[in-house]
Amino acid sequence: MHQLKIAFLLAFTLFPLVHYGQFTDEINSNRPGKSMSAFAVGKSIFQVESGVYGIKENHSILEYDANGIGVDLTLRYGALLEELEFIAELQYQNETFLTQTISTNKSALKQTVFGAKYLVYDPFKNYEKKVNIYSWKANHSFNWRQLVPAVSVFVGANFTFSDNPYSFSPESSISPKVMLITQNHFGDGRWVFVTNVIADYLTTEYPSYGYVLTLTRGFNKKWSGFIENQGFKSDFYSDAIVRGGAAYLINNNLQVDASISSSLKTTPSILYGGVGVSWRYDANYKEVHIKLDKQSGKKTSSKATKKAAKKAAEAKKE
């Protein structure tokens, strides 16, 4: 059973690679993977990312089987600054556990997180790639700047309610969650590599530490595929998961996706897959224009350009 799951997962993750994928200047969704991208959605932009999934679980030592369904919802809103976004993550799961003699059910909000993400560093901000009209080789050589990642930080809190069957404690609690996020773009943005380093449930009896590594391949304006490795460790529960899937861009603000995941251990062995959708509302977004000062070669904002033009007109009248 375990070998069959691995073979099926590898076949599924390789399948999207023969198709084509979206560009990063369209909707910026974290789905269908579990990592968080370094970049914010943009000031005044509201984004919804949601999906449904089915889960199958088997524990070889405790000898139980579990089947269930779940819904996850992420709300993202850019406010105050272009680099800042506020995030709410909710996950509800319903499972039925079967042993040789007993059938039990549990359902609850498995995860409730509220927080904010801020882009600390963008290596391509105020950077313009120079074109060499005399050398094709120079224009197509490897850009070493791609090795420098964008860096973000996320700070939030877990809200756990009392008598939650997915919690290690029957009491309600609020605990911190922090993440360090990096993101690299290779091959003119067609390859994107994201890393998350996570410290979760801090200040509780069972803090958790983990990581997510996601490699995404875009092929054209419609299709993308990804593979992912996630690991987390705590005294309450530890696991390693491999994941893969595909996303399809319906239009600039709407994306659908599908994914499948499998744990690498058998205590318990977990297989789950799902489908989802991401939607962006950007009617209130005001684009930040950057213009090039031809005399100095420096970049200036449209506001600064208008101010300089006004001063020049006043001087001409005098």
C-alpha positions, 0 to 999 in steps of 0.5 A, a space after each residue: 500500500 505504501 509503495 503504491 501511494 508513492 508511485 501514484 504520487 510521483 506519477 501525478 506530480 510529473 504529469 503537469 510538467 508536460 503542460 503549461 503554466 501561469 506567469 507570476 504577474 497574474 494572481 499570486 496564490 499560495 495554492 495548491 501548495 502549503 508554503 507561503 510566498 514572500 510577496 504580498 498581494 498588493 495594497 488594497 487588494 483582497 484575495 480568497 484562497 479555498 479548497 476541499 480535500 479528502 483524507 485517508 489514514 492508516 496506523 500500522 501500530 494502533 491498527 485503525 483506519 480513518 477517512 474524512 473530508 476538510 475545507 481550508 480557507 485563506 483570506 489575504 488583504 494588502 493594506 497600509 503598504 505595498 509590502 504588507 498583507 494581513 492573513 487569516 487561515 482557517 481549516 475545518 476537518 471531519 473524520 471517522 475512525 474505525 478500529 476492529 470494534 469501535 467507530 468514532 467521529 471527530 470534527 472541529 476547526 483544525 487550524 485558526 491562524 491570524 497574522 501579518 506578512 511583510 516583505 523585508 527585501 526584494 532583490 529586484 526592487 529598483 533594478 533594471 536589466 541592461 540590454 546589450 545590443 552588441 551581444 546575444 550571449 551577454 543578454 542570455 547569460 546567467 543572471 547571478 542576481 537570481 541567487 539572491 532571494 526575496 525575504 519576508 517575515 510572518 508573525 501571527 497567532 494560533 487560536 485553539 478553542 476548548 475541547 478541540 479533538 485536534 489539539 493536545 490540550 482540552 483548554 483554549 489557548 492563543 500561541 505565537 507562530 512565526 515564519 521566515 520566508 524566502 523566494 527565488 525566481 529562476 529562468 526569467 521567473 518560470 521557475 520559482 523556489 520558495 522556502 518557509 522556516 516555521 516555529 509554531 505553537 510557541 509558549 505551549 507545552 508542545 512547540 512545533 518546528 518545521 519547514 516547507 520547500 516548494 518548486 513551481 514551474 510555469 509554462 505559459 499564461 495558463 498552466 503551472 505545476 509544483 512539487 513540495 516537501 514539508 516537514 515538522 517536528 514536535 513531541 506531540 506529532 512529527 511527520 514528513 510529507 511530499 506533495 504535488 499538483 497543478 494550477 490553471 489560470 482562468 483569467 488574471 484574477 481567477 485560478 483553479 488547482 488540484 493536488 495530492 499529498 502523502 506522508 513518508 511514514 506509516 505511523 500513521 500513513 496519510 494520503 489526501 488530495 483536493 481541489 481549490 480555487 483562488 480569486 482576487 479583487 483588485 478594483 481598488 488597486 492604484 498602480 505604482 508607476 515608475 518612470 526613467 529619467 533619461 538625463 540621469 538614468 535614475 528611476 523616479 515615481 510618477 509623482 516626482 516626475 509631475 512635481 519636476 515638470 511643474 517646477 520647470 514650467 514655473 521657471 519658464 514663465 519667469 
